[in-house]
Amino acid sequence: MRKPTKGSKIKRSRGTQRVSQKKFLALGIGKVGYIKIMQSDDVMRRYPEVKNIPLGIKVFGLYAANGDPIAIVDSKARAVHHARTKSLSIQILH
């Protein structure tokens, strides 16, 4: 596939429709989960309602396809298990 050059336009195939970002992100809800490796300090800043996480440790966030948080856990195995209990296909982000 050729990379678009500056000023080039991407052509859409006939019969395709534009989808809003909100609708695009909703496509995988209930189907895809993302696991993101984070530091507990970042979790505490991003989600002040989260309590009792020791500072300075690695944690694993499980997120829905649209980016909504599902769970913050202490191991990759627990994040994978949590995703599987919700029948989510898993993608790991670095």
NORHU-V506364 format. One record per residue. RES is the residue in three letters. SS is DSSP state (hx for helix, st for strand, lp for the rest). PHI is phi as a letter, one per 40 degrees, with the letter a starting at -180 (none if undefined). D_FIRST is the distance of its C-alpha to the first C-alpha in Angstrom with 2 decimals. Layout:
# NORHU-V506364
res->{RES	RES}
ss->{SS	SS}
phi->{PHI	PHI}
d_first->{D_FIRST	D_FIRST}
This chain:
# NORHU-V506364
res->{MET	ARG	LYS	PRO	THR	LYS	GLY	SER	LYS	ILE	LYS	ARG	SER	ARG	GLY	THR	GLN	ARG	VAL	SER	GLN	LYS	LYS	PHE	LEU	ALA	LEU	GLY	ILE	GLY	LYS	VAL	GLY	TYR	ILE	LYS	ILE	MET	GLN	SER	ASP	ASP	VAL	MET	ARG	ARG	TYR	PRO	GLU	VAL	LYS	ASN	ILE	PRO	LEU	GLY	ILE	LYS	VAL	PHE	GLY	LEU	TYR	ALA	ALA	ASN	GLY	ASP	PRO	ILE	ALA	ILE	VAL	ASP	SER	LYS	ALA	ARG	ALA	VAL	HIS	HIS	ALA	ARG	THR	LYS	SER	LEU	SER	ILE	GLN	ILE	LEU	HIS}
ss->{lp	lp	lp	lp	lp	lp	lp	lp	lp	lp	lp	lp	lp	lp	lp	lp	lp	lp	lp	lp	hx	hx	hx	hx	hx	hx	lp	lp	lp	lp	lp	st	st	st	st	st	st	st	st	hx	hx	hx	hx	hx	hx	hx	lp	lp	lp	lp	lp	lp	lp	lp	lp	lp	lp	st	st	st	st	st	st	st	lp	lp	lp	lp	st	st	st	st	st	lp	lp	hx	hx	hx	hx	hx	hx	hx	hx	hx	hx	lp	lp	lp	st	st	st	st	st	lp}
phi->{none	c	c	c	c	d	g	c	b	c	c	c	c	c	g	c	b	c	b	c	d	c	c	c	c	c	d	c	c	g	b	b	b	b	b	b	c	b	c	d	d	c	c	c	c	c	b	c	c	c	b	g	b	c	c	g	b	c	b	b	c	b	b	c	d	c	g	c	c	b	a	b	b	c	a	c	c	c	c	c	c	c	c	c	c	c	f	c	c	b	b	b	b	b}
d_first->{0.00	3.77	6.49	9.26	12.35	15.83	17.33	14.33	14.46	12.14	13.24	14.59	15.06	18.73	20.85	19.03	21.19	21.03	22.32	24.36	23.66	26.94	26.06	22.61	24.41	27.07	24.82	25.26	28.90	31.05	28.14	26.30	28.10	26.98	29.15	29.35	31.56	33.88	37.20	40.19	41.03	37.76	38.51	42.01	40.81	38.11	40.31	43.96	45.22	44.26	47.41	48.66	45.65	46.74	45.16	43.04	41.59	38.11	37.45	34.70	33.71	32.50	30.70	29.78	26.29	27.45	28.74	32.37	34.27	35.67	37.43	38.04	39.27	40.37	38.20	34.77	36.60	38.33	35.14	33.55	36.82	36.98	33.46	34.41	37.66	35.65	33.33	30.24	27.05	26.78	24.16	25.49	24.66	25.75}
